[in-house]
Structure formats: structure tokens, C-alpha cells
Amino acid sequence: MRSDPARPEAGPGNAAWRHYVRSHLPPLDVPAEREVEIVEELAVQLEATYERARARGVGDDEATKLAIAEVPDWTAFAQTVRTIERPYV
């Protein structure tokens, strides 16, 4: 187990990435089912970045850093999602 709780555990499946996304993503002010979809989509993207790096021979820690770097500013990311998801009136 990693000593840094802010970093996801390596391993198969994206449950750790989902937990990582949920713990970093501010509230999105979208319907709950849509937020679940967004978390899942982002977790899959981060896991794919991690897995591609590992397939290229990158070590676990560096692959994790590459995936984490996909979203450097969670607040800005959440604001962008809110803007995109805002219903048109």
C-alpha cells in the first residue's frame, strides 16, 4: 500500500482511479447520475494513461505521475465541466 493517500494504488481495474477522482474532484452541480458518469470517464482516462506508460516500460511511480498530471488543476477542471454541462436556457 502506498504511503501517500493522494495517489491511487496501482493494479488492475479502475476502482482506485475512481476513488482518486472522487477525492479530488470538487462538486460539479450536475445530476448525481451524470457526476457518476463523469467520474467513471475520467477514471478510465487516467487508468489508460497509466497503462500506456507501463506498457512503454515506465515504472509504476512515474506512470502514476503521468496519469495524475492529466488534471493539474481540479478546481479549473470542475469549472470547465460545470460550464459544459450547464443546461442551455
N, C-alpha and C positions, 0 to 999 in steps of 0.2 A: 504494500500500500504506500502511496506517495505521502510525503510529509507535508506537502503544500495542498491544502484543501481547495485552492482556487484553480487547480489544474485537474483535468479529468484523468481517470485511471485508463491505462491502455488496456486493450483487449478487444475481443470480437463483439460485435453489436454496438449500437449507439446509445445504450442506456446511460452510460457515463457522460456522453456528449450531451444528451438531453438534460441531464442534471446540471451540467456545466452551463448550458444555455439558460435554463430556468433560473439559476442562481445569479446570473449576470445581467439578464435582460430586464430592464425596468418595465412597469406595467404599460401595456400598449393601448388600452382603452378601445379594444375591439371585442366582439363577442368571444366568449370563452372557447367555443369550438374552433374559431379562427385562430386564436392565440395558440392553441394546441397544435394546429397545422403549421403555423409559423415556426414554433419551437422545433417541431419534428423536421421540417425542411432545412432549417439552419443546422440542426444536429447532424443530419445526413451530409450536408455540405462540409462541415468541419471534419467529420469522420473520413470522408472521401479525400480531403486534403491530407490528413494524417496517413491514410493508407497508401496514397500515391507516393508520398515521401518515403514511407517504409519500403515500398516496392523498389524504389531507386537506391536503396541501401542506406538511407538516412537513419541515424539512431533514434531511439524512442523519444528522448528528451527534445532533440532538435525537431523531429516530426511534430511533436506536440506543440512546440513553439510556433512552427509554421501554421498549424491549424488555428491556434489562438490568435495569431496575427491577422487572420481573416476579418476579425471585427476589433479594430483597435480602440474604438470609442463606442461603448454600448449605449450611452445616452443619445449620441447623434444617430446611431443606427435605429434606436427605438423611435426617435422623432421622424426619421425618414419613413419608417413603416407606418406610423400614425398618419402621416401626410398621404401616403399611397392608399391606405386603407380607409381613409375618411370618405364617407358616402357623399356623393355629389347632391347638393340641394338646389 
